[in-house]
């Protein structure tokens, strides 16, 4: 990320221009910085940072440089969902495309994404994390959406990296499965 990165983010990401002739969103400058050791030392740390970097009140810039430090170079995000006629959609993107498409809405409206459940499957130096989330515009405001992030992670011997993030929001007729919800 995901993101890269979601109900209205998905709409934003899926609506990003597909042709060069379409007008692109404003480019957000994202410097490259070293990762914070506490962000990448553990799976818990990197997942907490994944949610922390995109969350914040209206008017507050997001932590895009910190976000970028969580991912392998060339990470892919895929926003998935359902179009107006119920058709399945997927929008693959790189980190910069995700940032450019999501930044203005996150900053304008305020956005808090909170993990509410996690299922992790680890094999040696790789892990797959299903991370269920809720979305709010304020920390204690009403939940306006929820969904699941599917994250692929890699341990390089010194830190964790997110290699891919795919997400889907809950939608009418497409509820989240019970095994990915808190009990």
C-alpha positions in Angstrom: 0.0 0.0 0.0 -2.4 -0.5 -0.1 -1.1 2.3 -0.2 -2.0 1.7 -1.9 -4.4 1.9 0.8 -11.0 2.5 1.4 -14.8 2.6 0.5 -14.4 6.0 -1.0 -10.7 5.4 -1.5 -11.7 2.5 -3.7 -14.0 4.7 -5.7 -11.2 7.2 -6.0 -8.6 4.6 -7.0 -10.9 2.9 -9.5 -11.8 6.3 -11.0 -8.2 7.2 -11.6 -7.5 7.9 -15.3 -6.8 4.9 -17.4 -5.7 6.7 -20.6 -3.0 9.2 -21.0 -5.5 11.7 -22.4 -7.4 11.8 -19.1 -6.5 14.4 -16.5 -4.3 13.0 -13.7 -4.7 13.9 -10.1 -2.1 16.3 -8.6 1.3 14.7 -7.9 2.2 14.5 -4.3 5.9 14.8 -3.5 6.9 11.7 -1.5 10.5 11.7 -0.3 12.3 8.5 0.4 13.3 8.1 4.0 14.6 5.3 6.1 12.0 3.2 7.9 11.4 3.7 11.6 12.9 0.6 13.3 9.8 0.2 15.4 7.6 0.2 12.2 9.4 -2.7 10.6 10.9 -4.9 13.3 7.7 -7.0 13.8 4.6 -8.0 12.0 2.5 -6.1 14.6 4.7 -3.0 14.1 4.4 -2.9 10.3 0.6 -3.5 10.4 0.2 -0.8 13.0 2.3 1.6 10.8 0.3 0.6 7.7 -2.9 2.0 9.3 -1.3 4.9 11.2 0.3 6.6 8.2 -3.0 7.1 6.3 -5.1 8.0 9.4 -5.6 11.6 10.6 -7.9 14.5 10.9 -9.2 16.7 8.1 -6.5 19.2 7.1 -3.5 17.1 8.3 -1.1 15.9 5.7 -0.6 12.2 5.6 2.7 10.5 6.4 3.4 9.4 2.8 7.2 9.2 3.2 6.8 7.0 6.2 4.2 4.9 4.3 6.6 4.4 1.4 9.3 3.1 3.8 7.1 0.1 4.6 7.1 -1.3 1.1 9.5 -3.1 -1.2 10.6 -1.0 -4.2 8.0 -1.6 -6.9 5.2 -2.6 -4.5 1.8 -3.2 -6.2 -1.5 -2.2 -4.8 -4.8 -3.5 -6.2 -8.0 -1.8 -5.2 -10.9 -4.2 -5.9 -14.6 -3.8 -5.7 -17.9 -3.7 -7.6 -19.0 -1.2 -10.2 -22.4 0.5 -10.4 -23.9 -2.6 -12.2 -22.3 -5.0 -9.8 -19.4 -5.9 -12.2 -16.1 -6.8 -10.5 -13.4 -4.3 -10.8 -9.7 -4.2 -10.1 -7.3 -1.2 -10.3 -3.6 -2.2 -10.0 -1.3 0.7 -9.1 2.1 1.6 -7.7 2.6 3.6 -4.5 2.8 7.0 -6.2 -0.5 6.5 -8.1 -2.2 5.4 -4.9 -0.9 8.5 -3.1 -1.8 10.9 -5.9 -5.3 9.5 -6.1 -6.1 9.2 -2.3 -4.3 12.2 -0.8 -6.8 15.0 -1.4 -9.8 13.0 -0.1 -8.0 11.8 3.0 -6.8 15.2 3.9 -10.1 17.0 3.0 -12.5 14.8 4.9 -10.4 13.3 7.7 -9.9 9.5 7.6 -9.2 6.9 10.3 -8.8 3.3 9.3 -8.6 0.9 12.3 -7.8 -2.8 12.2 -10.5 -4.8 14.0 -9.4 -8.4 13.2 -6.3 -10.2 11.8 -5.6 -13.6 10.5 -1.9 -14.3 9.8 -0.3 -17.3 8.1 3.5 -17.3 8.2 6.0 -19.6 6.5 9.6 -18.9 7.4 10.4 -15.4 6.0 7.1 -14.7 4.4 3.7 -14.0 5.8 0.2 -13.5 4.5 -2.0 -11.2 6.6 -5.8 -10.8 6.2 -6.5 -7.5 8.1 -10.1 -6.5 8.6 -10.7 -2.8 9.1 -13.3 -0.1 9.9 -13.3 3.4 8.4 -14.3 6.6 10.1 -13.9 10.3 9.4 -13.0 11.0 13.1 -11.4 8.7 15.7 -14.7 8.1 17.5 -17.1 8.9 14.7 -19.5 6.5 13.1 -18.2 3.7 11.0 -18.9 4.5 7.3 -17.3 1.3 5.9 -15.2 -1.7 6.5 -13.3 -4.2 4.4 -10.3 -6.5 4.3 -6.7 -5.9 3.3 -4.8 -8.9 1.9 -1.1 -8.2 2.6 2.0 -10.1 1.5 5.0 -9.5 3.6 8.7 -10.5 3.5 11.3 -10.7 6.3 14.8 -9.9 4.9 16.7 -10.9 8.1 16.6 -7.4 9.6 13.1 -6.0 8.9 9.6 -6.7 7.4 8.6 -5.4 4.0 5.1 -5.2 2.5 5.4 -6.7 -1.0 1.8 -6.3 -2.1 -1.5 -5.0 -0.8 -4.9 -5.9 -2.2 -8.1 -4.7 -0.6 -11.8 -4.9 -0.9 -14.6 -3.1 0.9 -17.7 -4.6 2.1 -20.5 -3.9 -0.3 -24.3 -4.6 -0.6 -24.6 -8.3 -1.4 -21.0 -8.9 -0.6 -20.6 -9.1 3.2 -17.3 -9.8 4.9 -16.9 -13.5 5.8 -17.5 -14.4 9.4 -14.0 -15.8 9.9 -12.5 -12.4 9.1 -14.7 -10.5 11.6 -14.1 -10.2 15.4 -15.9 -12.8 17.4 
